[in-house]
């Protein structure tokens, strides 16, 4: 029984991790995300990836651009 409980706990932890969402914080409160803010949430963020996500090339990523990148699989959701 103890092994079953441990196995069930491991499966539950794995499922929770798989469903976890990355939280991006707008630290300066301007309503968009800078490369620094996205790098804090996504440590593998590069300038090139940021440029790809910034669809309108305004130098910032808004909520729609972030969602589009997540839905496209460009970055994790």
C-alpha positions in Angstrom: 0.0 0.0 0.0 2.8 2.4 0.9 4.4 1.9 -2.6 1.0 2.6 -4.2 0.7 5.9 -2.3 4.2 7.0 -3.2 3.6 6.1 -6.9 0.3 8.0 -6.9 2.0 11.0 -5.3 4.7 11.0 -8.0 2.1 10.8 -10.8 0.1 13.7 -9.2 3.3 15.8 -8.9 4.1 15.1 -12.6 0.6 16.1 -13.7 0.7 19.3 -11.7 4.1 20.2 -13.3 2.8 19.5 -16.8 -0.2 21.7 -16.2 1.7 24.6 -14.6 1.7 27.9 -16.4 4.6 30.2 -16.7 3.9 33.5 -14.9 5.1 36.6 -16.6 5.1 39.7 -14.5 4.8 43.3 -15.8 7.2 44.7 -13.3 7.1 48.3 -14.5 3.3 48.3 -14.9 3.2 49.6 -18.4 0.9 46.9 -19.8 3.5 45.2 -22.0 6.4 42.9 -21.4 10.1 43.9 -22.0 12.8 41.4 -23.0 14.0 41.6 -19.3 10.5 40.7 -18.0 10.2 37.8 -20.4 13.7 36.6 -19.6 12.7 36.5 -15.9 9.9 34.1 -16.8 11.7 32.3 -19.6 15.4 32.0 -18.9 16.1 30.7 -22.4 14.7 34.0 -23.9 17.0 35.5 -26.5 16.9 38.8 -28.4 16.0 36.9 -31.6 13.2 35.0 -29.9 11.8 38.2 -28.4 11.8 39.8 -31.8 9.9 36.8 -33.2 7.3 37.1 -30.4 7.0 40.9 -30.9 4.8 40.6 -33.9 4.2 44.4 -34.4 7.9 45.2 -33.8 7.2 47.9 -31.3 9.9 46.7 -28.9 7.5 45.3 -26.4 5.3 42.2 -26.2 1.6 42.7 -25.3 -0.8 40.1 -23.9 -2.0 39.1 -27.4 1.5 38.6 -28.7 2.4 36.5 -25.6 -0.7 34.4 -26.0 -0.1 33.8 -29.7 3.5 32.7 -29.0 2.3 30.3 -26.3 -0.5 28.9 -28.6 2.0 28.5 -31.5 4.4 26.6 -29.2 7.1 29.3 -29.7 7.3 29.5 -25.9 5.8 27.4 -23.1 2.4 28.4 -21.8 
